[in-house]
Amino acid sequence: MFVAWIALAVAIASEIVATLSLKAAGGGSVGAVALVVIGYVASFALMLVVLRRIEVSVAYAIWAGAGTAAIAVIGVAFLGEQADVLKFASIALVIAGVVGLNLGGAH
């Protein structure tokens, strides 16, 4: 089970790298296109490993929620995106939803 959680963490990290590379890839950067493709392929391949041990509702919620929250925080912290109360409240709701699904799936 520990390996599944490590694989999930790496899948999330791969998805974050791929998502952060999208803008540069759209600008024509070949290296960024490679990061997008490799990152998403790695993320989905790792999710195949994860789903052997962790319920899909829990794994997908953590994968999508953590990725979404991380991208939002990175956007504000490093990419100059606007930060406001609504954005941070929404991130908190995403995290709360993931925690709730995780607790509900922990039978």
C-alpha positions as a printed Julia matrix, in Angstrom:
107×3 Matrix{Float64}:
   0.0    0.0     0.0
   2.9    2.36    0.75
   4.13   2.0    -2.84
   0.7    3.08   -4.1
   0.84   6.27   -2.03
   4.35   7.04   -3.29
   3.19   6.39   -6.86
   0.25   8.74   -6.26
   2.58  11.49   -5.02
   4.82  11.08   -8.09
   1.75  11.02  -10.37
   0.64  14.33   -8.85
   4.1   15.83   -9.28
   4.25  14.65  -12.91
   0.85  16.15  -13.64
   1.9   19.46  -12.06
   5.08  19.63  -14.17
   3.08  18.86  -17.31
   0.45  21.47  -16.52
   3.02  24.14  -15.75
   4.68  23.39  -19.11
   1.51  23.91  -21.15
   1.92  27.66  -21.67
   5.47  27.33  -22.95
   4.43  24.37  -25.1
   1.73  26.51  -26.68
   4.43  29.04  -27.49
   6.31  26.47  -29.53
   8.96  25.29  -27.1
   9.91  21.76  -28.09
  11.3   21.02  -24.64
   8.05  22.15  -23.03
   6.02  19.98  -25.41
   8.18  17.03  -24.36
   7.58  17.84  -20.67
   3.84  18.01  -21.26
   3.72  14.66  -23.04
   6.13  12.88  -20.68
   4.5   14.39  -17.59
   0.96  13.4   -18.5
   1.94   9.93  -19.76
   3.92   9.31  -16.56
   1.07  10.59  -14.43
  -1.52   8.33  -16.06
   0.83   5.33  -16.04
   1.44   5.83  -12.33
  -2.3    6.11  -11.74
  -2.62   2.6   -13.19
  -0.32   1.41  -10.4
  -2.17   3.46   -7.79
  -5.59   2.12   -8.74
  -4.51  -1.45   -8.0
  -4.42  -0.57   -4.28
  -6.43   2.61   -3.7
 -10.11   3.09   -4.52
 -10.66   5.15   -7.66
 -12.83   7.74   -5.88
 -10.13   8.4    -3.31
  -7.14   8.23   -5.67
  -8.7   10.44   -8.32
  -9.92  12.99   -5.79
  -6.45  13.27   -4.27
  -4.75  13.37   -7.68
  -7.07  15.99   -9.16
  -7.53  18.0    -5.98
  -3.88  18.16   -5.02
  -2.89  19.03   -8.58
  -5.52  21.75   -8.83
  -4.65  23.25   -5.45
  -0.9   23.11   -6.15
  -1.26  24.77   -9.56
  -3.39  27.53   -8.04
  -0.87  28.17   -5.26
   2.09  28.06   -7.68
   0.26  30.48   -9.98
  -0.14  32.99   -7.18
   3.29  32.46   -5.61
   5.47  32.3    -8.72
   3.52  33.25  -11.84
   2.04  36.56  -10.79
  -1.57  35.42  -10.77
  -4.01  37.44   -8.73
  -4.64  36.26   -5.18
  -7.91  37.02   -3.44
 -10.05  35.64   -0.66
 -12.29  33.74   -3.08
  -9.33  31.94   -4.67
  -7.91  30.84   -1.33
 -11.35  29.87   -0.01
 -11.88  27.77   -3.13
  -8.52  26.04   -2.65
  -9.53  25.29    0.95
 -12.81  23.8    -0.28
 -10.96  21.57   -2.77
  -8.71  20.34    0.04
 -11.69  19.83    2.36
 -13.47  17.83   -0.33
 -10.46  15.6    -0.89
 -10.09  15.02    2.84
 -13.8   14.18    3.09
 -13.63  11.67    0.24
 -10.5   10.15    1.72
 -12.11   9.75    5.14
 -15.23   8.33    3.53
 -13.18   5.82    1.55
 -11.04   4.69    4.47
 -13.03   1.6     5.45
